[in-house]
Amino acid sequence: MKLKQEISLLQAQLSNFKRENEALRSGQGASLTVVKQNTDVALQNLHVVMNSAHASIKQLVSGAETLNLVAEILKSIDRITEIKDEADS
């Protein structure tokens, strides 16, 4: 009789463990789905940041080229002024 009670108790525990195991597995699946969604969002955000960085770098290079052109023009103006000053002397 005592063994039958123990078997019954063990079967109930086994049933509870099976339900708990299934719940954990379904929770893991949900967690993996959330992780995948978060990864997708992070990837999209990374692409946006990357594209913005590329645009900023292009603007920076364009600005540097413009500054270089202005510097060359100023050098030319200085030379022209020096030549004119020499011619006036």
Distance bins in CASP14 RR format, pairs under 12 A and 6 or more apart:
PFRMAT RR
TARGET T0000
AUTHOR 0000-0000-0000
RMODE 2
METHOD distances of the structure
MODEL  1
1 7 0 0 0 0 0 1 0 0 0 0 0
1 8 0 0 0 0 0 1 0 0 0 0 0
2 8 0 0 0 0 0 1 0 0 0 0 0
2 9 0 0 0 0 0 1 0 0 0 0 0
3 9 0 0 0 0 0 1 0 0 0 0 0
3 10 0 0 0 0 0 1 0 0 0 0 0
4 10 0 0 0 0 0 1 0 0 0 0 0
4 11 0 0 0 0 0 1 0 0 0 0 0
5 11 0 0 0 0 0 1 0 0 0 0 0
5 12 0 0 0 0 0 1 0 0 0 0 0
6 12 0 0 0 0 0 1 0 0 0 0 0
6 13 0 0 0 0 0 1 0 0 0 0 0
7 13 0 0 0 0 0 1 0 0 0 0 0
7 14 0 0 0 0 0 1 0 0 0 0 0
8 14 0 0 0 0 0 1 0 0 0 0 0
8 15 0 0 0 0 0 1 0 0 0 0 0
9 15 0 0 0 0 0 1 0 0 0 0 0
9 16 0 0 0 0 0 1 0 0 0 0 0
10 16 0 0 0 0 0 1 0 0 0 0 0
10 17 0 0 0 0 0 1 0 0 0 0 0
11 17 0 0 0 0 0 1 0 0 0 0 0
11 18 0 0 0 0 0 1 0 0 0 0 0
12 18 0 0 0 0 0 1 0 0 0 0 0
12 19 0 0 0 0 0 1 0 0 0 0 0
13 19 0 0 0 0 0 1 0 0 0 0 0
13 20 0 0 0 0 0 1 0 0 0 0 0
14 20 0 0 0 0 0 1 0 0 0 0 0
14 21 0 0 0 0 0 1 0 0 0 0 0
15 21 0 0 0 0 0 1 0 0 0 0 0
15 22 0 0 0 0 0 1 0 0 0 0 0
16 22 0 0 0 0 0 1 0 0 0 0 0
16 23 0 0 0 0 0 1 0 0 0 0 0
17 23 0 0 0 0 0 1 0 0 0 0 0
17 24 0 0 0 0 0 1 0 0 0 0 0
18 24 0 0 0 0 0 1 0 0 0 0 0
18 25 0 0 0 0 0 1 0 0 0 0 0
19 25 0 0 0 0 0 1 0 0 0 0 0
19 26 0 0 0 0 0 1 0 0 0 0 0
20 26 0 0 0 0 0 1 0 0 0 0 0
20 27 0 0 0 0 0 1 0 0 0 0 0
21 27 0 0 0 0 0 1 0 0 0 0 0
21 28 0 0 0 0 0 1 0 0 0 0 0
22 28 0 0 0 0 0 1 0 0 0 0 0
22 29 0 0 0 0 0 1 0 0 0 0 0
23 29 0 0 0 0 0 1 0 0 0 0 0
23 30 0 0 0 0 0 1 0 0 0 0 0
24 30 0 0 0 0 0 1 0 0 0 0 0
24 31 0 0 0 0 0 1 0 0 0 0 0
25 31 0 0 0 0 0 1 0 0 0 0 0
25 32 0 0 0 0 0 1 0 0 0 0 0
26 32 0 0 0 0 0 1 0 0 0 0 0
26 33 0 0 0 0 0 1 0 0 0 0 0
27 33 0 0 0 0 1 0 0 0 0 0 0
27 34 0 0 0 0 1 0 0 0 0 0 0
27 35 0 0 0 0 0 1 0 0 0 0 0
28 34 0 0 0 0 0 1 0 0 0 0 0
28 35 0 0 0 0 0 1 0 0 0 0 0
29 35 0 0 0 0 1 0 0 0 0 0 0
29 36 0 0 0 0 1 0 0 0 0 0 0
30 36 0 0 0 0 0 1 0 0 0 0 0
30 37 0 0 0 0 0 1 0 0 0 0 0
31 37 0 0 0 0 0 1 0 0 0 0 0
31 38 0 0 0 0 0 1 0 0 0 0 0
32 38 0 0 0 0 0 1 0 0 0 0 0
32 39 0 0 0 0 0 1 0 0 0 0 0
33 39 0 0 0 0 0 1 0 0 0 0 0
33 40 0 0 0 0 0 1 0 0 0 0 0
34 40 0 0 0 0 0 1 0 0 0 0 0
34 41 0 0 0 0 0 1 0 0 0 0 0
35 41 0 0 0 0 0 1 0 0 0 0 0
35 42 0 0 0 0 0 1 0 0 0 0 0
36 42 0 0 0 0 0 1 0 0 0 0 0
36 43 0 0 0 0 0 1 0 0 0 0 0
37 43 0 0 0 0 0 1 0 0 0 0 0
37 44 0 0 0 0 0 1 0 0 0 0 0
38 44 0 0 0 0 0 1 0 0 0 0 0
38 45 0 0 0 0 0 1 0 0 0 0 0
39 45 0 0 0 0 0 1 0 0 0 0 0
39 46 0 0 0 0 0 1 0 0 0 0 0
40 46 0 0 0 0 0 1 0 0 0 0 0
40 47 0 0 0 0 0 1 0 0 0 0 0
41 47 0 0 0 0 0 1 0 0 0 0 0
41 48 0 0 0 0 0 1 0 0 0 0 0
42 48 0 0 0 0 0 1 0 0 0 0 0
42 49 0 0 0 0 0 1 0 0 0 0 0
43 49 0 0 0 0 0 1 0 0 0 0 0
43 50 0 0 0 0 0 1 0 0 0 0 0
44 50 0 0 0 0 0 1 0 0 0 0 0
44 51 0 0 0 0 0 1 0 0 0 0 0
45 51 0 0 0 0 0 1 0 0 0 0 0
45 52 0 0 0 0 0 1 0 0 0 0 0
46 52 0 0 0 0 0 1 0 0 0 0 0
46 53 0 0 0 0 0 1 0 0 0 0 0
47 53 0 0 0 0 0 1 0 0 0 0 0
47 54 0 0 0 0 0 1 0 0 0 0 0
48 54 0 0 0 0 0 1 0 0 0 0 0
48 55 0 0 0 0 0 1 0 0 0 0 0
49 55 0 0 0 0 0 1 0 0 0 0 0
49 56 0 0 0 0 0 1 0 0 0 0 0
50 56 0 0 0 0 0 1 0 0 0 0 0
50 57 0 0 0 0 0 1 0 0 0 0 0
51 57 0 0 0 0 0 1 0 0 0 0 0
51 58 0 0 0 0 0 1 0 0 0 0 0
52 58 0 0 0 0 0 1 0 0 0 0 0
52 59 0 0 0 0 0 1 0 0 0 0 0
53 59 0 0 0 0 0 1 0 0 0 0 0
53 60 0 0 0 0 0 1 0 0 0 0 0
54 60 0 0 0 0 0 1 0 0 0 0 0
54 61 0 0 0 0 0 1 0 0 0 0 0
55 61 0 0 0 0 0 1 0 0 0 0 0
55 62 0 0 0 0 0 1 0 0 0 0 0
56 62 0 0 0 0 0 1 0 0 0 0 0
56 63 0 0 0 0 0 1 0 0 0 0 0
57 63 0 0 0 0 0 1 0 0 0 0 0
57 64 0 0 0 0 0 1 0 0 0 0 0
58 64 0 0 0 0 0 1 0 0 0 0 0
58 65 0 0 0 0 0 1 0 0 0 0 0
59 65 0 0 0 0 0 1 0 0 0 0 0
59 66 0 0 0 0 0 1 0 0 0 0 0
60 66 0 0 0 0 0 1 0 0 0 0 0
60 67 0 0 0 0 0 1 0 0 0 0 0
61 67 0 0 0 0 0 1 0 0 0 0 0
61 68 0 0 0 0 0 1 0 0 0 0 0
62 68 0 0 0 0 0 1 0 0 0 0 0
62 69 0 0 0 0 0 1 0 0 0 0 0
63 69 0 0 0 0 1 0 0 0 0 0 0
63 70 0 0 0 0 1 0 0 0 0 0 0
63 71 0 0 0 0 0 1 0 0 0 0 0
64 70 0 0 0 0 0 1 0 0 0 0 0
64 71 0 0 0 0 0 1 0 0 0 0 0
65 71 0 0 0 0 0 1 0 0 0 0 0
65 72 0 0 0 0 0 1 0 0 0 0 0
66 72 0 0 0 0 0 1 0 0 0 0 0
66 73 0 0 0 0 0 1 0 0 0 0 0
67 73 0 0 0 0 0 1 0 0 0 0 0
67 74 0 0 0 0 0 1 0 0 0 0 0
68 74 0 0 0 0 0 1 0 0 0 0 0
68 75 0 0 0 0 0 1 0 0 0 0 0
69 75 0 0 0 0 0 1 0 0 0 0 0
69 76 0 0 0 0 0 1 0 0 0 0 0
70 76 0 0 0 0 0 1 0 0 0 0 0
70 77 0 0 0 0 0 1 0 0 0 0 0
71 77 0 0 0 0 0 1 0 0 0 0 0
71 78 0 0 0 0 0 1 0 0 0 0 0
72 78 0 0 0 0 0 1 0 0 0 0 0
72 79 0 0 0 0 0 1 0 0 0 0 0
73 79 0 0 0 0 0 1 0 0 0 0 0
73 80 0 0 0 0 0 1 0 0 0 0 0
74 80 0 0 0 0 0 1 0 0 0 0 0
74 81 0 0 0 0 0 1 0 0 0 0 0
75 81 0 0 0 0 0 1 0 0 0 0 0
75 82 0 0 0 0 0 1 0 0 0 0 0
76 82 0 0 0 0 0 1 0 0 0 0 0
76 83 0 0 0 0 0 1 0 0 0 0 0
77 83 0 0 0 0 0 1 0 0 0 0 0
77 84 0 0 0 0 0 1 0 0 0 0 0
78 84 0 0 0 0 0 1 0 0 0 0 0
78 85 0 0 0 0 0 1 0 0 0 0 0
79 85 0 0 0 0 0 1 0 0 0 0 0
79 86 0 0 0 0 0 1 0 0 0 0 0
80 86 0 0 0 0 0 1 0 0 0 0 0
80 87 0 0 0 0 0 1 0 0 0 0 0
81 87 0 0 0 0 0 1 0 0 0 0 0
81 88 0 0 0 0 0 1 0 0 0 0 0
82 88 0 0 0 0 0 1 0 0 0 0 0
82 89 0 0 0 0 0 1 0 0 0 0 0
83 89 0 0 0 0 0 1 0 0 0 0 0
END
